[in-house]
Structures are given as structure tokens and as C-alpha cells.
Amino acid sequence: MSKWLNRCMLGNFDFRESKYPPYYLPTPKCMLLSDQDYYLAIRKGRCLLESEETNAPIEFVPVDGEKYRKVVREYSPILTLNLPDFNEGKSVFEGKITIKSLTNPNQTPVELTISRGLEWLEISPVTTSSFFTPRTDNAVGKGELYRMDETKAEPAKEESLWNQLMAISHNQPMPTTTDNTQSDKSDESEAPKIGLYLIKWSLGKIKGKYDVTIRVNYWPEGKQDKSADQSQSDDSSSDPNTPKTVKERTPYLLSYHYIKD
């Protein structure tokens, strides 16, 4: 909720380097972004970073021909993402994580991209630096999460009306929400699961103090609007040799800024 208030009401927009405009502009796109932020807030959408201190390595630094022991604190940054109304058959997310060293500001910042994997969080380094050691294994470790929330929560009574209003006002489908009362047990094996997706994932190890910026784009109903593409293909006046343009849906924007000092 604080993210929605800061972006929409106060104009503190943290996606300035992206193609999405700041929310306080009176345009349909900004209204949609604001509505989606509010939706994330009431549906338990979350993006944050935690830090766990690990065993500090000991480095020997030469000073005037002698070696002195220097203890460098090492941390394990842990990313937490809660993605509401996640559809295992449709939903997509992509993100960028930038890590800057505060202990050695002259070192090159680390850039990582994250995306959905079938069994684990896909992490790809764009730039690396000596203060960061990337994660090498993909197995879900102790205390980590990469699965649907197993708790059964009743949907809010206003949820259906909210979805209808947003779909009408912005001509973009809102996420399909979980409704346990309407589920058919005979179709459980065929229908994709929909619910709150929980991600808690270690990114690697960082030496010294650091600054992290996280930006994630989330498409609950898929990145591409296939219904718009289908409407174009059904148009008899269109040239069959003309390549179809695929409309990209406006993503839900999650972000977080963390400083370990």
C-alpha cells in the first residue's frame, strides 16, 4: 500500500529508466498502473530483500611489508517475491537486480536478470564484480520457497466487482482470482493452479556493505494479449500476408531498494 501511495499520490516513481511513465500524469496508462499497484497491495503482492550474515572470511592485507588480518563481513541477500493470482499456465515475470558495493564504490556494479523457471528461479548475470559471488546451485535450499501458497484464503467479496470495473475502464483483463468454492475436484489434474506464488531465494554472497535495487515486471494473464491478436486475425478485411502485431499487456510493477550499511 505504501508503494501505491508513494508512486501515485506523491509521484515518487522508481521505474524512471523504463518505458512506463510516472503515475501522476493524467493518462489512461498511468491510471492503469495506479490501479494495478492498488490491486497488488490488497492481494498481498510483495517484493523485498533480506540479508543474512554468513561466516566472515579472513583476508591478509600487506602493510609495510607485514601481513595484517582483515575481517570482511559477508552477506547472503535473499529475494522475496509474492505474486498474487499466479496462473501456472499463463503467468510470466521478469526482473532486474542491480547491486552496488558501498565498501568499494569504484567497483563495477553487478547486474542480474531474473525470470520464471519451472522448478527454480532463473538468475542470469549481466555484469559481474569481485565483491559478489553468484549462486551456483538451483536446488531449493533450507528456508527457501518456490511454490504456490498452500493456505486456503477466501476471496474478498469486492474482488469480482473490482475485476469487472478495471477490465471495463482499461480494456485489459484483470487476473483470474482463486475461488475455492467453485472448483471441481474432477478437473484438478487438468486445470492450471491459480493462487499466491511464493518466492524466497538466495542470490549469492556479497562482501562488505552494499546497495540493491530490484525491479520486477509481472504479467498474471501472460505477457501477450492473445485475444487482441485473435480479433485481428478474425478481421476479414486484413491482408493474410501482413504480419500480425502482438499487443503486450502492461505489467504489474514491483520494486524494492535495500541498503546494507
N, C-alpha and C positions, 0 to 999 in steps of 0.2 A: 504493500500500500504506500509506503514511503517513496518507493521508486516512481509510482504513478504521480504522487503529489509533486515530487521534485521535477519530473520531466514535463508534466502537463501544466501544473499551476505556477511553478516557479521558473520554468524554462531552463532548468539545469539538464541539458541533453547530453548524454555521454556517447552518442553514436555520430559525432560530428564528422568523422572521417569516412563515413559510409554514405550511401546514396539516399538515405532516409532523412527527411527534413526534421527540424526541431518542432516539437508538438504545439508550440503556442501560435503557429501560423494558422489562419482560418481557412484551411483547405480540407477536402474530404480525406486525403491521405493522412493528415495529422489527426483528424478526428478518429479515424480507424485505429491508428497507433495508440492513441489515448485509451480508446475503448478496450483494446487488446491488453494493455497494461493493467487496466482495472480488472479485466477477466482473469489474468494471471494471479492477481492479488487475492481475489475471492476463491479461486480454485487451488490455492496452495502452491502456486508456481514459485520456484526458489532457485537462486544462483548465488553461491558464496564460496569462499576459500578458507580453509582452516590450516593451521600449521602445527606440526608435531616435531619437537626437537629430538634428534637422534644422537647416537654416541658421537661426540665431537672428535674428529681426527686430530692427531698431533703432528704439527709440521715444525721442522727445524730450520730456522732462519739464520743465515750467517751475518754476524755483525762484528766488524773489526777483526776478522779472521777467526772468530769463535762462533760456535753454534748455540743459539738460544731456542728454547722450546716455546712454540706459539700454538695456543689452542684456538682453533677455528670452529665456531659453532656451525652445526649442520642441521638443516631442517628438511622435513618432508611435507611439501604442500599438498593438501588434499582437496580436490574439487568436489563440490556438492551441487547436483542439479536435480530439481524436482520438476518434472514435465507433466502437467495435468492433461487429462483426456488423451493420453497417448494411445494411438492405434497401431498395433504391431504390424498391420498390413499396409499402412499409409504414411505414418508419421516420419518426419525427417528433421534432423537438426545438424547445424554446422557452427563451428565456433573458432575463435582465435584467442590465444593466450599470449600476452607479452610480459616477460619477466626481466626486470632491470635490477642490477646489483647496486645496492646503496653503500656497501663496503668498499667496492672498487667501481666508482661511477664511470670510469673510462672504458670499461669492458663492454663488448658488443652485447646489446640486449638479445635475449632468447625469444624466438617466436615459435609457437606451436599451433597446429591446427587440430581440431577435434571433430569427430563425426560419429555417426551411429555405426556400430558393429553388431553382428548377430549375437556374439557371446561376450564381448568386452568393448570398452571404449577405444575407438581408433585414435591414436595420437601420432601425428607426423611432424617432425621438427623441420622448420623452415630455415632458421638460423640457430647456431649453437654457440656456446661460450664455455670457458673453463670452469666457471663458478657453478654450472648446472650439469648434473648427471641425469640423463633421461632414464626413464623406466625401461627395463629390458624384458620383463615377462608380462604376459597377458592374462594369467590366471587370476581369478577373483580372490584377493587375499583376505586375511582376517580383518573383520570390521568393514570391509568394502561391500558395496551394493551395485548391482547392475541388473535390475529386475523390476517387475510390477509390484506395487504395494499390495500386500496380501490382506490388509484390513478391509473390511466392508463398510463403506461410508454411504449413508443415504444422501441422494442428491438434494440440493436446495429446492424449495418449492418455486422460487422465482427463476430457476435456471432455464426452463423451457421458454418462458416469455422473453427472457434476456436474449437467448439464441435467435428467436424469431425476429426481434426488433433489430438486432445487429445485422442479420442477414439481409433484411429489407433495406436498411439505411445505407449499407455499404456494398451491396451486391457481391458479397463474398461469404461463403459458408462458414459458420462457426463450428468449432469442434463438436464431434459426436460425443456426448457425455455418457457416463456409465449409469445404467438403470437396472439394478439387480432384480427388481420386481417383474420386469418384462423379459427376462432371459429364459430361454428354452433349453433345458438340460440336454435334449437330444441333439442340439445344434452346437454344443460347446466345443466339439472337436473340429468343426468346420469354420465357425465364426472367429474372426480375429479378436484378441483380447483388447479391451479398452479400459484405461484407468490411469492412475497416477504412477508415472515411471520414476523410479528412484535410482540415482547415480551417485555413488560416493567412491572416488577413485584417486589413488595416489599418482602424482605426475612424475615424481623422481626425487632427487635430492639437490638442495641448494646450499652452498657455502656462504655464510655471512648474512647480513641484512639485505632485504630485497623489497621490491615494489612489483605488484602483479595487477594487470588489467585483463579482465575477462569480458568477452562479448560473444553472445550466442544468438543465432537465428534459429527459431523453432517453427516448423510448419506442421501443426497437428493433423491437417487433412491432406498433407502432401505438398510438395514444393510447386508442382504444376497444376493449373486448373484444367483438368481434362474435360470438364463439362463445357467450358468455353471453346476448347478445341473441337469438341464434338458438334457444337452448334455451328461452327464454321464449316465443318465437313458436310453438314446436312443442307447447307445453302446451295440450291441447285444452280444459282447464277454464278457461283465461284468457278474459277478455272481449275480443273483437276490437276493441271501441270504446275500450278502455283504452290510453292511450299507453304504448309500451314504454319502460322505463327502461334507459338505456345505461350499462354499467359502465365506469368509467375505470380503466385499469391504473395501478399505482403506478410512477412514473417512476424511472429511474436518476438520481441527483443528482450533478452535477459542479459544483465551485465553486473559486474562487481569489481570494486577496486580495493586492494588489500595492501597494506604496508606493514612489513615486519621490521621494526627498529628497536 
